[in-house]
Amino acid sequence: MKKELKLITAGLMSAILLTGCGAGGAVGDGDTIKVGLNYELSGNVSTYGTSLVNGIEFAVKEINEKGGVLGKQIELVKADNKSSGEEAANVSSRLATRDKVVAILGPATSGNVKAALPPAEENKVPLISAASTADDVTLDASGGVRQYVFKTCFSDSFQGVTMANFAARELKLLKTAILRDNTSDYSMGLTSAFKATYSTLGGEIVAEEAYQAKDTDFKTLLTTIKAADPDVLFIPGYYEEVGLIIKQARELGIDVPVLGADGFDSPKLVEIAGAESLNGTYYSNHYSSGDTSPEVVAYRTAFNAAYGSDPDAFNALGYDMAYMLADALERAGEVDREKLKEALAATENFKGITGTLTMDEFHNPIKAVTILEVLDGVPTYLMKQEP
């Protein structure tokens, strides 16, 4: 009996080891290619996740209608991480092990991506994020590149540098106040890059205050900022707090231009702040529906027909990410996680709706940034800055 138990135990251990060894290789042998979606479909940043998923689903529908990839249809395995880091980690683990997806797309925010990384890396599943702009998402603690993690959006440092240049060189405003979210890696990264560049351009930070995510009353902080008499206000945050901050700033008589980054990009920003309050607001972004290139016009028309509205930047980022994944799978030649990882790293001059992308050695994209101006509640294309 003991001998039989030992044989059974040995067999189970062998099966477990074989499963682990195969985690980074070929997956799936049917007519579909399983791709996992780990997104914020509920919770405080659900507009980002929902927009990204809509963009991905729209692209995959097109790809499948054209014959799919490698003769197979892409099958999306969608899960809601509820805007929670803990749940993002759980979803990542399920997609990698139970669902055996070839890649995981998402989450949307940098903090949730970082929570989702360990299960993906442990199981050697390529994880791609189209919206996590934190500089260190693709880097480990020692500064080395994470082999299975990729981004298709530019980093916070690039946005911070871009907006500092815009304030000093385009607007010619050299007295800035900063109101940042001290609970957000995103906000802290943008602040650091902005300050470093702004100071080299002769700019002065006349006030710097901090709030926490989910705060709703910013009047005390804004009163302190008003007393410093800035000529521009930089708010590196997400739309929920940013909308309230801008509304309350205008109510207090702070009428200077407001600068921000892609965290502003949500239709709810106008609902929260009001269209009039947003006049004089500028932010960096990945895409503008005002782009008149033939590719963008065709995409916008098709998306509008499907969803009844023009695509936002997150729709476009999700769309591009799905097509880049399909391109990498074709170049990989088979549904294999390791070969897909190598193909993603070798991506060069991939032409998407948000621009032409080449993956650098740290798995970050080299691509242009768009600056938008909000006019009567409408984000309007202002200019594009190349890297």
Summary of the structure (lengths in Angstrom):
residues: 387
radius of gyration: 22.2
end to end distance: 69.0
largest distance: 84.0
contacts: 1406
relative contact order: 0.13
helix: 46%
strand: 21%
